[in-house]
Amino acid sequence: MFETTIVGSLPKPFWLAETNRLWPQWRWEGDQLRRAQRDAVTVMVALQERAGIDVVTDGEMGRRHFVHGFLERIEGVDFSRLVRDFIRDGRYQADLPTVVAPVRRSAPVHVDDVRHLRASTQRPIKLTIPGPMTMVDTLHDEAYGDRRTLAFALAEIVNQEILDLVEAGLDVVQLDEPAFNVYLDEVEEWGIAALDRALAGVRCRTAVHVCYGYGIEANIAWKQSLGAVWDHYRRVLPALESSRVDELSIECAGSCVPIELLGLVKKKRVAVGAVDVASDRVETPEEVVDTVRRVLEYVPRERIALSTNCGMAPMERSLAEAKLATLGAGAVLARVRFD
Ligand code: ZN
C-alpha cells in the first residue's frame, strides 16, 4: 500500500555537471562522462533506497535535459541548429534543436541505462521518456509542418524504444507530458492518441506524468498567474482515463489543484505528488499523510502511489535529499495511519 516513487530526475552531483540548472553543462566528455554518469546513478539509487523509495529511477543522470536527452540520439533532429523560441505556450524561452528530416531511431537510446540501473538495485526500476506532445513543444520543426504529424512520428520511435527497454528489464516506463496541462484542446484532439501509439503493445506498467513544471522562476510566475484554482486536470484526467496508460502521476502537494478532481480518475492508479518541488520548504511526513488523507476521499487506497510533484533536477541537492526522506517517512506513517 502507498508504494513510493519519484517523478524521475534528481540533482546532478557537482562533479558530473553544473548544478541548479535545467540545461547544465557536463564536466566531462566521452568515456569519462559515461563513467561519471554511471557512478552518479549508483549514488542516486542509494539515496532513493535510503529514503525508502520503492520504485527507483536513475535520477536522469544520463541526460542533460529531460526532453533533449532523448532527442539527442534521434536522427533528423539537428542540435547544431538551435533556435531560440518560446515554449509551453509562451511561458519561457529555450534553445530548441531543429527537426530537419524525418525522425528515426537508428539505435536504442536508453537500453544501456536500463541495464545499468537493473544491475544497480533489487527494487523495481522506472525510466522516464518525454511524451510526444512535450517533445514537439520542445523542438523547432522545419520538416513536418504539423505538430500532430510530428507527434505521431515521435510516438512511433518512443514505442520502439520502450519495447527494447522492457526487454532489458524495465518494470515501469513513464512518459512525461507537462505540455498536457498547457494545450488542453490538443490533448483531446491528438495528444491521447499519440500517447497510446507510444504505449502500444507495452508489457510493463506504464505511467504518464502531467504537472505544472519544475521549480524554476518562469514556472513559479506562471503558477501565480493561474489564480486560486488550477483546473487543467478537469479536462486532462477524463481524457487520460480513456487512454491505455496504467498510472497517472500528478501534482497535488502545495498546489492550487482542487483535490476533488482526483474523483475523475475512476480506473487508473494515481501517483500522487506529495512533496512540492517548487518550494524550498521541506514538508513534514505529517503533511504527506495529510495529502494522503485528502486523496483517500476520492481514490481507494489500492490505487494510490506516492511521488514528488515533478522532477528535482534543478534543485539544491541537500533539499532534494530532505524531500526524499520526507516522502519515504510520510509513506511509512500513512501505511500505519490508514491500515
Ligand atoms: Zn513534472
Boltz pocket constraint, residues with backbone or C-beta under 6 A from the ligand:
constraints:
  - pocket:
      binder: B
      contacts: [[A, 7], [A, 178], [A, 209], [A, 210], [A, 211], [A, 212], [A, 213], [A, 214], [A, 309], [A, 310], [A, 311]]
      max_distance: 6.0
